[in-house]
Amino acid sequence: DEAGDHEATITMVSNDPDGDLEVAVTGSAIDPPPPGFAANADNHNFNIIRVGAEASWDILISNDGYLPLEIDGVQFDDDAYSSNFPEEIVTIGRDDEPYTLTVTFAPGDVGNFDAVMTISNNDPDFEESGFEVALAGEGAIPQIAVDPDAMDFGDVIVGENNSGTLTITNAGGFALTINEINSDDGAFSTDF
């Protein structure tokens, strides 16, 4: 069981009156091919996520090589990202089902979060630097804004009314929902 060229003679001993039969055989033994890291993606955009919430995404990792693939670490260059990678090494055989790695984006602040996830493994092509996955996401919040920020209706005769327009907008990057509008004085009302 050594790599290299081999040759032999196979002798078949039988009751054939012509005698034994010999067959020459040759072949080359090669070392087993290395593991091959394969993933179903090399980037992912989580899009807009509300600050304080989180979103998850699954990346599938498989071995398209021969020897077992060992995943020995997952690192992120931004704390807004994490994964469910266990503390111990994950081994993927050549006939195994793909390994599912769940990546979570949980923005703690408003802004864009571009990051790189590095998956350390024993594929010779990625042993030095790991397999890199580009990640992107945006943390956002709803932010109510009104224009004008104060309204003066002046003098209004009792029994009459005066109206004005108050424009409500969302100055944030996440959907704003207005559930109700109230006044602490019954003399004021809205058509909301």
C-alpha positions in Angstrom: 0.0 0.0 0.0 2.5 2.4 -1.2 2.2 5.2 -3.8 4.1 4.4 -7.1 4.1 2.1 -10.0 3.5 -1.6 -9.3 3.7 -4.7 -11.4 3.0 -8.4 -10.7 2.3 -11.7 -12.2 -0.9 -13.5 -11.2 -0.7 -17.2 -11.5 -3.9 -19.3 -11.7 -3.3 -22.8 -10.6 -6.0 -25.2 -11.9 -6.6 -28.7 -13.1 -6.2 -27.6 -16.7 -4.0 -30.2 -18.5 -2.1 -27.3 -20.2 -0.9 -26.1 -16.8 -1.0 -22.9 -14.9 -2.0 -19.6 -16.5 0.0 -16.5 -15.8 -1.3 -12.9 -16.3 0.9 -9.8 -16.1 -0.7 -6.9 -14.2 0.5 -3.3 -13.8 -0.9 -0.2 -12.1 -0.1 3.0 -10.3 -1.1 3.7 -6.7 -1.6 7.4 -5.9 -2.0 9.1 -2.6 -5.7 9.9 -1.8 -6.7 13.4 -3.1 -7.2 16.1 -0.5 -10.5 17.3 0.8 -12.4 19.9 -1.3 -14.3 22.8 0.4 -17.5 23.6 -1.4 -20.2 26.1 -0.4 -23.5 27.1 -2.0 -22.6 30.8 -1.7 -19.7 33.2 -1.2 -21.8 36.3 -0.3 -25.2 37.2 1.3 -27.1 40.4 1.8 -29.4 40.5 4.8 -30.9 43.8 3.6 -32.7 46.0 6.1 -33.2 44.6 9.7 -34.6 46.6 12.5 -32.1 47.5 15.2 -32.6 45.0 18.1 -34.0 42.3 15.8 -32.2 39.6 14.0 -32.3 37.6 10.7 -30.7 34.2 9.9 -29.4 32.6 6.8 -28.1 29.1 6.1 -25.0 28.4 4.0 -24.4 24.7 3.0 -20.9 23.4 3.1 -19.9 20.1 1.5 -16.8 18.1 0.6 -16.2 17.6 -3.1 -12.8 16.1 -2.4 -11.7 12.7 -1.2 -10.2 12.9 2.3 -12.4 14.2 5.1 -13.0 18.0 5.2 -12.5 19.5 8.6 -14.0 22.9 9.5 -12.2 24.1 12.6 -13.5 27.7 13.0 -15.8 30.5 11.8 -14.7 34.1 12.4 -16.4 37.4 11.6 -14.8 40.8 11.3 -17.9 42.5 12.7 -19.7 41.7 15.9 -23.1 42.2 14.3 -22.7 38.7 12.8 -22.5 35.3 14.5 -23.1 31.7 13.7 -24.1 28.4 15.3 -20.7 26.8 14.7 -19.9 24.5 17.6 -16.7 24.6 19.7 -15.4 21.3 18.2 -14.2 20.6 14.7 -16.9 19.6 12.2 -15.8 16.8 9.9 -17.5 16.2 6.5 -16.8 13.0 4.6 -16.9 12.8 0.8 -20.3 11.0 0.9 -21.8 13.0 3.8 -24.8 15.3 3.4 -23.8 19.0 3.4 -23.3 20.7 6.7 -25.7 23.6 7.4 -24.1 26.6 9.0 -26.6 29.2 10.3 -25.4 32.8 10.1 -27.2 35.5 12.2 -27.2 39.3 11.6 -28.3 41.3 14.7 -27.5 45.0 14.2 -27.1 46.9 17.5 -27.1 50.3 15.8 -28.3 52.1 12.8 -26.0 51.9 9.7 -24.5 49.6 7.1 -22.7 46.5 8.3 -20.3 45.0 5.6 -18.3 42.1 6.9 -16.3 39.0 6.0 -17.0 35.6 7.5 -13.9 33.4 7.3 -14.4 29.6 7.5 -11.2 27.9 8.5 -10.7 24.4 7.0 -8.2 21.8 5.8 -8.7 22.2 2.1 -5.2 23.0 0.7 -6.7 25.8 -1.4 -8.0 27.5 1.7 -5.7 26.3 4.5 -3.8 29.6 4.7 -6.6 32.2 4.5 -9.9 30.2 4.9 -12.9 30.4 2.7 -14.3 34.0 2.8 -18.0 34.9 2.6 -18.9 38.6 2.0 -21.8 39.7 4.2 -23.9 42.9 4.1 -26.8 44.2 6.1 -28.3 47.4 7.3 -29.6 48.2 10.8 -32.5 50.6 10.7 -35.2 52.0 13.0 -38.4 53.9 12.2 -38.2 57.6 13.1 -41.3 59.8 13.1 -41.0 63.3 11.8 -43.7 66.0 11.5 -44.0 69.2 9.6 -44.6 71.7 10.9 -43.4 70.9 14.5 -46.0 73.3 16.0 -49.3 74.6 14.9 -51.1 77.8 16.0 -54.8 78.0 15.1 -55.2 81.5 16.4 -58.6 82.7 17.7 -61.5 80.4 16.7 -65.2 81.3 17.5 -66.9 78.7 19.7 -68.9 76.3 17.5 -66.7 77.1 14.5 -63.5 75.2 13.5 -60.2 75.9 11.9 -58.0 73.3 10.2 -54.4 72.8 9.3 -52.2 70.2 7.7 -49.7 68.3 9.7 -47.4 66.1 7.5 -46.1 62.9 9.1 -43.0 61.3 7.5 -40.6 58.5 8.4 -37.0 59.9 8.7 -35.8 56.4 9.5 -34.9 53.4 7.4 -37.4 50.9 8.8 -41.2 50.9 8.2 -43.0 53.3 10.5 -46.5 52.3 11.7 -48.8 54.9 13.3 -51.4 53.1 15.5 -53.3 56.2 16.7 -53.1 59.9 17.2 -54.5 61.4 20.4 -55.0 64.9 21.8 -54.9 65.7 25.5 -57.5 68.5 24.9 -60.9 67.5 23.3 -61.0 70.9 21.4 -58.5 69.4 19.0 -59.2 66.4 16.7 -57.7 64.7 13.6 -59.1 62.8 10.7 -56.8 59.9 11.3 
